[in-house]
Structures are given as structure tokens and as C-alpha cells.
């Protein structure tokens, strides 16, 4: 590995929670740029980890930049990312009637809140959720769900397709793109607790150093321009 990969892998490892898979009442799939995610959800469904898949996602927004600079913007010819994800899940063997869609959310907090309302209206509120996202979003997905899901008694397992860094970066998602995203997600983990967007997550010193070094190397395309970068601003209050 070169130096950039060594630094990026520290972020990759931090973003993973490595939780043990368990069966659940529903597979809760967050959309993103990564179309391997719905294929993995289909695999979990066929292995009977849950009887339904809830796919949540309108189109990702980043209010601090112009839409043309949004590196997570998709162009799939669909009104929502959820519709494209559902298409992939169906292609991978999931019956259409086993898929629920939430198509209005534009960020992770809305993924959680809007999906809760969809399930509540269908009288399908789960006791246990298996949340699936792209590998680099496990930690943020966990922290966001715990912050926004109204029922604190709901059990949560977070997972992603079991790719290694080398299998994923530059192969599933373009290298510079996913490194920029991972860097930006560290900034969000630093700042979002005090803004009320997610619960606090401790960031180890080695992860912090790698994050700062990658910013110095130009991996700043997913940073929020109006938020601090440095770890000293992180708080659990």
C-alpha cells in the first residue's frame, strides 16, 4: 500500500463497527452511490435474515455547496435513489412485494425519521432492525439511527457487504471519491453530535492524524465548509 492507502485504511477501519449479523424484523437499507448495497441486501433477504427490505433514500444533498459540486449526487434516471436500489434488489431475486420504499429523504437523519413514519403507518414497526449501508458508513449510520429513531428499545445491528479495503476502494467505488467521502464523514462525526444530528462517537488519535493528513493531501471535496475540521471541536455534550 502507498501512503494514501495506508492513511485511508485507518479511516476505513474506524468507520467499520464489525457487528455480528443477526436475524431481524426488517432489513433497513440506506441508499448511496454504491449499487453493491442493494445486491447485498438481497443476499441477506434470501438467507432469511429478515422478511422485508425497507429502502430509504430520495437524493443526497449537501447544503454547504452547489449541487454541481456534490460528489455523492447520482444520475440514474430515477426520481429517487430508492427506486434504483429496489430495481437492483429485484434483479437479485427479491420479490417486489417484499420491498418497502421511502423516497423523500435527502440525508441520513431523514432516512431514519421518514422511514419510521412509513413503518408506523403500515403498522410494521420493528423490534429489531438490520441496517445496511456502504462499508464506510457503518459508524455514521449507527450514530444517526441511535439519535433519531423514536423508540430507544428497538434493537439495532449495523452491517455492510464484507469487502476488504483492497476489494472495495477503486473497484466498487472510485478511489478518490470514496476517500473524499470517508474524510468528510469524519468531519461530520466530529461536529454532528453538538448539532443534534447523531450521538457522540470517540475518534482515536491515529484516526484523527490520518484524517488531517488526507485533508492536507487534497481530500477535501466532501468537507462541510461551514463546520470546523479539527478534533478539538468534538464534544459529547
C-alpha positions as CSV (number, residue, x, y, z in Angstrom):
1,X,0.0,0.0,0.0
2,X,1.2,3.5,-0.7
3,X,0.9,6.3,1.9
4,X,-2.5,7.5,0.8
5,X,-3.9,4.0,1.1
6,X,-2.3,3.5,4.5
7,X,-4.0,6.7,5.7
8,X,-7.3,5.9,4.1
9,X,-7.4,2.4,5.6
10,X,-7.2,3.9,9.0
11,X,-10.4,5.7,8.3
12,X,-11.9,2.6,6.6
13,X,-11.2,0.6,9.8
14,X,-12.7,3.2,12.0
15,X,-15.9,3.5,10.0
16,X,-16.5,-0.2,10.4
17,X,-18.3,-1.5,13.5
18,X,-17.8,-5.2,12.8
19,X,-21.0,-6.2,14.5
20,X,-22.2,-9.8,14.3
21,X,-25.0,-10.4,11.9
22,X,-28.4,-11.4,13.4
23,X,-31.8,-12.0,12.0
24,X,-34.2,-9.1,12.4
25,X,-37.7,-7.9,11.7
26,X,-36.6,-5.8,8.7
27,X,-33.5,-5.0,6.6
28,X,-33.2,-1.2,6.6
29,X,-31.2,-0.2,3.5
30,X,-29.8,3.3,3.2
31,X,-29.2,4.4,-0.3
32,X,-25.9,6.0,-1.6
33,X,-23.7,6.0,-4.7
34,X,-22.9,2.3,-4.1
35,X,-25.1,-0.1,-6.0
36,X,-23.5,-3.2,-4.4
37,X,-25.5,-2.4,-1.3
38,X,-28.9,-3.4,-2.6
39,X,-27.4,-6.6,-4.0
40,X,-26.0,-7.4,-0.5
41,X,-29.5,-6.6,1.0
42,X,-30.9,-9.1,-1.5
43,X,-28.4,-11.7,-0.4
44,X,-29.4,-11.2,3.3
45,X,-33.1,-11.4,2.4
46,X,-32.6,-14.7,0.5
47,X,-30.6,-16.0,3.5
48,X,-33.7,-15.2,5.6
49,X,-32.2,-12.6,7.9
50,X,-35.5,-10.6,7.6
51,X,-38.8,-11.0,5.8
52,X,-38.8,-7.4,4.3
53,X,-36.4,-4.8,3.0
54,X,-37.1,-1.1,3.6
55,X,-35.1,1.0,1.1
56,X,-34.7,4.6,2.1
57,X,-33.4,7.5,0.0
58,X,-34.6,10.3,-2.2
59,X,-31.5,12.1,-3.4
60,X,-28.5,13.1,-1.3
61,X,-27.9,16.8,-0.7
62,X,-25.1,18.9,0.7
63,X,-26.4,22.3,1.6
64,X,-22.9,23.8,2.0
65,X,-22.0,23.5,-1.7
66,X,-23.6,24.0,-5.1
67,X,-25.4,20.9,-6.4
68,X,-22.9,20.5,-9.2
69,X,-20.1,20.0,-6.6
70,X,-22.0,17.3,-4.7
71,X,-19.7,14.3,-5.1
72,X,-22.5,11.9,-3.9
73,X,-25.0,13.0,-6.5
74,X,-26.3,10.1,-8.6
75,X,-27.6,10.2,-12.1
76,X,-29.5,7.0,-12.5
77,X,-32.6,8.4,-14.4
78,X,-34.8,7.8,-11.4
79,X,-36.9,10.1,-9.3
80,X,-35.2,8.7,-6.2
81,X,-32.2,6.6,-5.2
82,X,-34.6,4.2,-3.5
83,X,-36.2,3.3,-6.8
84,X,-32.9,2.4,-8.4
85,X,-32.0,0.3,-5.3
86,X,-35.3,-1.5,-5.5
87,X,-34.6,-2.3,-9.1
88,X,-31.3,-3.8,-8.2
89,X,-32.8,-5.8,-5.3
90,X,-35.5,-7.2,-7.6
91,X,-32.9,-8.1,-10.2
92,X,-31.1,-10.1,-7.4
93,X,-34.1,-12.1,-6.5
94,X,-36.2,-10.1,-4.0
95,X,-39.9,-10.2,-4.7
96,X,-41.3,-6.7,-5.3
97,X,-44.0,-7.2,-2.6
98,X,-41.2,-7.7,0.0
99,X,-39.8,-4.2,-0.7
100,X,-40.9,-1.1,1.1
101,X,-39.7,2.3,-0.2
102,X,-39.1,5.7,1.4
103,X,-38.3,8.1,-1.4
104,X,-38.3,11.6,0.1
105,X,-35.3,11.7,2.4
106,X,-32.2,13.7,1.5
107,X,-29.9,13.0,4.4
108,X,-29.3,10.3,7.0
109,X,-31.4,11.9,9.7
110,X,-34.4,12.0,7.3
111,X,-33.7,8.4,6.3
112,X,-34.4,7.4,9.9
113,X,-37.3,9.7,10.7
114,X,-39.1,9.3,7.4
115,X,-38.7,5.5,7.4
116,X,-40.0,5.3,11.0
117,X,-43.2,7.1,9.8
118,X,-43.6,4.8,6.8
119,X,-43.3,1.7,9.0
120,X,-45.6,3.2,11.7
121,X,-48.3,4.0,9.1
122,X,-48.1,0.4,7.8
123,X,-48.3,-1.0,11.4
124,X,-44.9,-2.6,10.8
125,X,-42.7,-1.0,13.5
126,X,-39.8,-3.5,14.2
127,X,-38.4,-4.7,17.4
128,X,-35.1,-5.4,15.8
129,X,-33.5,-3.7,12.7
130,X,-30.7,-4.9,10.5
131,X,-29.3,-1.6,9.0
132,X,-27.3,-2.0,5.8
133,X,-25.1,0.7,4.3
134,X,-21.9,1.0,2.3
135,X,-18.9,-0.1,4.3
136,X,-17.6,3.3,5.0
137,X,-20.9,4.5,6.5
138,X,-21.5,1.9,9.2
139,X,-20.5,4.1,12.1
140,X,-22.4,7.2,11.0
141,X,-25.4,5.1,10.2
142,X,-25.3,3.7,13.7
143,X,-24.8,7.1,15.4
144,X,-27.6,8.7,13.3
145,X,-30.1,5.9,13.9
146,X,-29.5,6.0,17.6
147,X,-30.0,9.7,17.6
148,X,-33.2,9.9,15.6
149,X,-35.2,6.6,15.9
150,X,-38.0,7.4,18.3
151,X,-38.2,4.1,20.1
152,X,-35.0,3.5,22.1
153,X,-36.0,-0.1,22.9
154,X,-35.5,-1.1,19.2
155,X,-32.5,-3.3,18.8
156,X,-30.1,-2.3,16.1
157,X,-27.5,-4.3,14.1
158,X,-25.4,-2.4,11.5
159,X,-23.7,-4.2,8.7
160,X,-22.3,-3.8,5.2
161,X,-21.0,-6.1,2.5
162,X,-17.9,-7.8,3.8
163,X,-15.4,-6.2,1.4
164,X,-11.8,-5.6,2.4
165,X,-10.3,-2.2,1.7
166,X,-8.4,-3.5,-1.3
167,X,-11.5,-5.2,-2.7
168,X,-13.7,-2.1,-2.4
169,X,-11.6,1.1,-2.9
170,X,-11.0,1.7,-6.6
171,X,-13.1,-1.3,-7.6
172,X,-16.6,-0.9,-6.1
173,X,-16.3,2.9,-5.8
174,X,-13.7,5.1,-7.4
175,X,-10.7,5.6,-5.1
176,X,-10.5,9.4,-4.8
177,X,-14.3,9.6,-4.5
178,X,-14.6,7.1,-1.5
179,X,-11.5,8.6,0.2
180,X,-13.1,12.1,0.0
181,X,-16.3,10.7,1.4
182,X,-14.6,9.0,4.3
183,X,-12.7,12.2,5.2
184,X,-16.0,14.2,5.1
185,X,-17.7,11.6,7.2
186,X,-15.0,12.0,9.9
187,X,-15.7,15.8,10.0
188,X,-19.4,15.0,10.4
189,X,-18.7,12.6,13.2
190,X,-16.7,15.4,14.9
191,X,-19.4,18.0,14.5
192,X,-22.8,16.4,14.3
193,X,-23.3,15.5,18.0
194,X,-23.3,19.1,19.1
195,X,-25.7,20.0,16.2
196,X,-28.1,17.3,17.3
197,X,-27.6,15.1,14.2
198,X,-26.1,12.0,15.7
199,X,-24.8,10.5,19.0
200,X,-21.2,11.0,20.1
201,X,-18.5,8.7,18.7
202,X,-15.0,8.8,20.1
203,X,-12.3,9.2,17.4
204,X,-8.9,7.6,18.2
205,X,-5.7,9.7,17.8
206,X,-4.4,7.5,14.9
207,X,-7.7,8.1,13.0
208,X,-7.5,11.8,13.7
209,X,-4.0,12.0,12.3
210,X,-4.8,10.1,9.2
211,X,-7.9,12.4,8.6
212,X,-5.8,15.6,8.9
213,X,-3.1,14.2,6.6
214,X,-5.6,13.3,3.9
215,X,-7.1,16.8,4.0
216,X,-3.6,18.2,3.6
217,X,-3.2,15.9,0.6
218,X,-6.3,17.4,-1.0
219,X,-9.0,15.1,0.1
220,X,-11.4,17.9,1.0
221,X,-14.2,17.5,-1.6
222,X,-16.8,16.2,0.9
223,X,-16.0,18.7,3.7
224,X,-18.7,20.9,5.1
225,X,-17.3,24.4,4.5
226,X,-19.2,25.9,7.5
227,X,-18.0,23.4,10.0
228,X,-14.7,23.0,11.9
229,X,-12.2,20.4,10.8
230,X,-10.2,19.9,13.9
231,X,-10.8,17.2,16.5
232,X,-10.6,19.8,19.4
233,X,-14.2,20.8,18.5
234,X,-15.6,17.3,19.1
235,X,-17.8,17.0,22.1
236,X,-20.2,14.6,23.6
237,X,-22.3,17.4,25.1
